[in-house]
Amino acid sequence: MMRFLSAMMLACAVIVPAQAKDPATHPAVIADPKPDAAYQAGMSAFVIPAQDGAMNAVIYTPAGPGIHPTLLLLHGFPGNEQNLDLAQAARRAGWNVLTLHYRGSWGSPGTFSFGNASEDAFTALQFLQQPSTVARYRIDTSAIVVAGHSMGGFMAADAAAAEPRVAGLFLIDPWDPAQTVAALATAEGEAGWKAEVAGDLPPLNGATYESLTGEIKADGAKFDLGRRLAGYGRRPLTMIGAERGIGAMARKAAADAQGANPDTRLMVWPTDHSFSDKRIALADALVRFLAGVAPTIR
């Protein structure tokens, strides 16, 4: 998402060194765990009701007895990159992982809008805390983390700010709608945004350039990543931006977040918006973040 912003915003970005070199990649990223015949890993597909539609969803469940920490993983706009390699790595590390398609996207019933996607992220969080869901998937409700990529990064921050029981937040080259609105003040920015939206509309139902743009213009307080992160407070937060993506957005949002949370961690890596040549490194960073939230996980 937001390819048009890359060149415009990187001109003002300060280059940050790539991720610190760890002595070894986390085992969950590169090796399967030992099988557990009594408590096998699995996957379940279902539909989560959501207002006037529903979300097609999948939960990956890890091997092993007892309750498990759980990751809600949100894709971007429209969701061509679903980051399921990250979901698999997190599961190998002992986490449940819930992924979904927002209402009106990729066959999920309903109409797609940014407002609906925001509601959907929060609905998914509530779903993970329902007694029936907790019992079925053996969820440790004290260790629920939200992660999101691009637009999903904004939705993750929005949901986590509204739910104080979220234990951690991990954002991958997150989108800041407020910065997009600012870019629309220029002819170049408006043309780029129109081209971006036009290319991303095919898998979305009921959305138009006018409807999507009108949303983010009409509610600046709601669609502001920095404000959402300030509202998230002093819980674990890591943001990884992409120099050839929209990493400059992450820099600005991180600066806003640090006022409320001095421990906010920001890294900007020399890669593209999809982290095409940093998938192992990205999975490693996520799994290490999760281990920091739930340190008992191997």
C-alpha positions in Angstrom: 0.0 0.0 0.0 1.0 3.6 -0.4 3.7 3.1 -3.0 3.2 6.7 -4.2 4.3 8.0 -0.8 7.7 6.2 -0.8 9.7 8.6 -2.9 7.9 11.7 -1.5 8.5 10.8 2.2 11.9 9.2 2.1 13.4 12.5 1.0 12.8 13.6 4.6 13.6 10.3 6.3 16.7 9.9 8.5 18.4 6.7 7.7 18.5 4.2 10.7 20.8 1.2 10.7 19.3 -2.1 9.8 18.2 -4.5 12.6 20.8 -5.4 15.1 22.6 -8.7 14.4 21.5 -11.4 16.7 23.8 -14.4 17.2 21.3 -16.8 15.6 17.9 -16.8 14.0 15.2 -17.9 16.5 14.6 -21.7 16.1 10.9 -21.2 15.5 11.7 -19.3 12.3 13.7 -22.0 10.7 12.9 -25.4 12.4 9.7 -27.4 13.1 9.1 -28.2 16.8 8.9 -31.8 18.0 5.5 -33.3 17.3 3.1 -33.8 20.2 0.8 -36.8 19.6 -1.6 -35.8 22.3 -1.8 -32.1 21.5 -1.2 -31.7 17.8 -0.8 -28.4 15.8 -3.8 -27.6 13.7 -5.8 -25.1 11.7 -9.5 -24.1 11.7 -11.4 -22.0 9.3 -14.7 -20.2 10.2 -16.6 -17.0 9.9 -16.7 -14.3 12.5 -20.0 -12.3 12.5 -19.4 -8.6 12.2 -22.3 -6.0 12.2 -23.8 -6.1 8.6 -21.4 -8.8 7.3 -18.8 -11.3 8.4 -15.1 -12.0 8.4 -13.7 -15.1 6.8 -11.0 -16.2 9.3 -8.4 -18.9 10.0 -6.8 -19.7 13.3 -3.5 -21.6 13.5 -3.1 -23.6 16.7 0.2 -24.8 18.1 1.2 -28.2 19.5 1.5 -28.7 23.2 -0.8 -28.9 26.2 -2.2 -26.1 28.3 -3.2 -22.6 27.3 -1.4 -20.6 24.7 -0.7 -16.9 24.0 -2.5 -15.6 20.9 -1.6 -13.3 18.0 -4.1 -11.4 16.0 -2.4 -10.8 12.6 -4.0 -8.1 10.3 -3.2 -7.7 6.7 -3.1 -4.5 4.7 -5.0 -2.8 1.9 -6.2 -4.8 0.0 -4.2 -7.7 1.5 -2.1 -9.1 -1.4 0.6 -9.9 1.2 -1.0 -11.8 4.0 2.2 -12.5 6.0 1.2 -16.2 6.6 4.9 -17.0 6.9 4.9 -14.9 10.0 1.8 -16.8 11.3 3.5 -20.1 10.8 6.6 -18.9 12.7 4.5 -17.6 15.5 2.7 -20.9 15.7 6.0 -22.8 15.8 6.9 -20.6 18.8 3.8 -21.8 20.6 1.3 -19.1 19.7 -2.2 -19.3 18.4 -2.5 -17.0 15.4 -5.8 -15.6 14.1 -5.9 -14.1 10.6 -8.9 -12.7 8.8 -10.3 -10.8 5.8 -12.1 -7.6 6.7 -15.8 -7.3 5.7 -16.1 -6.8 2.0 -12.6 -8.0 1.2 -11.5 -11.2 -0.6 -15.0 -12.7 -0.4 -15.9 -11.8 3.2 -19.6 -10.7 3.2 -20.3 -7.0 3.6 -19.0 -3.7 2.4 -15.3 -2.7 2.7 -14.4 0.6 4.3 -11.7 1.8 6.6 -14.2 2.4 9.3 -15.5 -1.2 8.9 -12.0 -2.6 9.0 -11.4 -0.7 12.2 -14.6 -2.2 13.7 -13.6 -5.6 12.4 -10.2 -5.6 14.1 -11.8 -4.8 17.4 -14.5 -7.4 16.8 -11.8 -10.0 16.3 -10.2 -9.0 19.6 -13.4 -9.5 21.4 -13.9 -12.8 19.6 -10.6 -14.1 21.0 -11.9 -13.3 24.5 -15.3 -14.9 24.3 -15.5 -17.9 26.7 -16.4 -20.3 24.0 -13.4 -19.2 21.9 -11.0 -19.3 24.8 -12.1 -22.8 25.7 -12.0 -24.2 22.2 -8.6 -22.8 21.3 -7.1 -22.8 24.8 -6.3 -19.1 24.7 -4.3 -17.4 27.4 -6.2 -14.1 27.6 -3.4 -12.4 29.5 -1.1 -12.8 26.5 -3.0 -11.5 23.4 -0.8 -9.5 21.0 -1.9 -7.6 17.8 0.3 -7.2 14.8 -0.5 -5.5 11.5 1.1 -4.7 8.2 0.5 -1.4 6.3 -3.2 -0.5 6.7 -3.4 -3.5 9.1 -0.8 -1.6 11.2 -3.2 1.3 11.6 -6.0 -1.1 12.4 -3.9 -3.0 14.9 -3.0 0.2 16.7 -6.6 1.4 16.7 -7.9 -1.8 18.2 -5.1 -2.1 20.7 -5.6 1.5 21.9 -9.3 0.6 22.5 -8.6 -2.6 24.4 -6.4 -2.3 27.5 -6.1 -6.1 27.8 -3.9 -6.3 24.7 -0.4 -7.2 25.9 1.7 -6.1 23.0 1.6 -4.4 19.6 3.9 -5.1 16.6 3.6 -2.9 13.5 5.1 -3.6 10.1 5.6 -0.6 7.9 2.3 0.9 9.2 0.1 3.3 7.3 -0.8 6.6 8.8 -4.0 7.9 7.1 -3.4 11.4 8.5 -0.2 11.6 6.6 -2.0 10.4 3.5 -4.5 13.2 3.9 -1.7 15.7 4.2 -0.2 14.4 1.0 -3.5 15.0 -0.8 -2.9 18.7 -0.6 -0.5 18.4 -3.6 -1.5 17.5 -7.1 1.2 14.8 -7.1 0.0 13.3 -3.9 -3.7 13.2 -5.0 -2.8 11.6 -8.4 -0.6 9.0 -6.6 -3.4 8.2 -4.1 -5.9 7.8 -6.9 -3.7 5.4 -8.7 -3.0 3.4 -5.5 -6.7 3.0 -4.7 -7.6 2.1 -8.3 -5.1 -0.7 -8.2 -6.3 -2.0 -4.9 -10.1 -1.9 -5.4 -10.7 -5.2 -7.4 -10.9 -7.6 -4.3 -13.0 -5.1 -2.3 -16.8 -4.9 -2.3 -18.6 -1.6 -2.2 -15.6 0.7 -1.9 -14.7 3.6 -4.2 -12.0 6.2 -4.3 -14.5 8.8 -3.1 -15.8 6.7 -0.2 -12.4 5.7 1.1 -10.9 9.2 0.7 -13.9 10.8 2.2 -13.6 8.7 5.4 -10.0 9.6 6.2 -10.6 13.3 5.4 -13.8 13.5 7.5 -12.4 12.2 10.8 -8.8 13.3 11.3 -8.8 12.5 15.0 -9.9 8.9 14.3 -7.6 8.2 11.4 -4.3 9.4 12.9 -1.7 6.7 13.7 0.2 8.9 16.1 -2.9 9.6 18.2 -3.8 5.9 18.3 -0.3 5.0 19.5 -0.4 7.7 22.1 -3.7 6.2 23.3 -2.1 2.7 23.4 0.2 3.9 26.3 3.1 2.2 27.9 2.6 -1.4 26.7 5.2 -3.2 24.6 5.4 -1.7 21.1 7.7 -2.4 18.2 7.5 -0.8 14.8 9.5 -1.9 11.8 9.5 0.4 8.8 10.8 -0.1 5.3 13.0 2.5 3.6 11.7 1.7 0.2 8.1 1.5 1.5 6.5 4.0 3.9 9.0 3.9 6.7 8.9 7.7 7.0 5.3 7.3 8.3 6.5 5.0 11.0 9.2 7.5 12.0 6.7 10.2 12.6 4.2 8.0 14.3 6.9 6.6 16.6 7.9 10.1 17.6 4.3 10.7 18.6 4.1 7.4 20.5 7.3 8.0 22.4 5.6 10.9 24.3 3.4 8.4 26.0 5.7 5.4 25.8 9.4 6.2 25.9 10.1 2.5 25.4 8.7 2.5 21.9 11.1 0.6 19.6 11.5 1.7 16.0 13.6 0.1 13.3 13.7 1.1 9.6 15.2 -1.6 7.4 16.6 -1.2 3.8 13.8 -3.1 2.1 10.5 -2.6 0.3 7.0 -2.3 1.7 6.4 -6.1 1.4 9.8 -6.9 3.1 10.4 -9.0 0.0 14.1 -9.7 0.9 13.7 -9.6 4.7 11.1 -12.3 5.4 13.4 -14.4 7.7 14.5 -11.3 9.5 11.0 -10.1 9.9 9.8 -13.4 11.2 12.7 -13.5 13.6 11.9 -10.0 14.9 8.2 -10.9 15.4 9.0 -14.1 17.3 11.5 -12.4 19.5 9.0 -9.7 20.3 6.4 -12.3 21.2 8.9 -14.1 23.4 9.3 -10.8 25.3 5.6 -10.5 25.9 5.2 -14.2 26.9 8.7 -15.2 28.1 7.7 -18.7 29.0 7.4 -19.6 25.3 10.3 -21.5 23.8 
